[in-house]
């Protein structure tokens, strides 16, 4: 009976080892995929941050241009008013 017990124990242990090995392989594959995804996300985040900085600078530039145009319009309106009045 001792042999029968040992054989059963080995047969029970062997599939468990295989499952662990398969699970470890799956976990490693998942880990690699997640690391790649995280790396990709970091690259995308950095790219988006750069894009936001560029857009912010462009927005400020356009606002300055609008302010200058508004000042010019106000100045021209004053000159026109002076010519009409004077």
C-alpha positions, 0 to 999 in steps of 0.5 A: 500500500505504501507504493500505491500511496506514493504513486498517487501522490506523484500523479497528483503532484505532477499535474499541479507542477504543470499548472504552476509552470503554465500559470507562470508562463502565462503570468510572464507573458501577461507581465511582458504585455503590460510592461509594453503597454505601460511603456507605450502609455508613457510614450503617448503621455509624453507625446500628448504633454508636448502637444499640449505645450505646443498648443498652449504656446500657439494659443498665447500667440494667437491671443497676442495677435488678437490683442494687437489687432484690437488695439489697432482697430481702436486706434484707427477708430479714434483717428477716423473719429478725429478726422470726422470731427475735426 
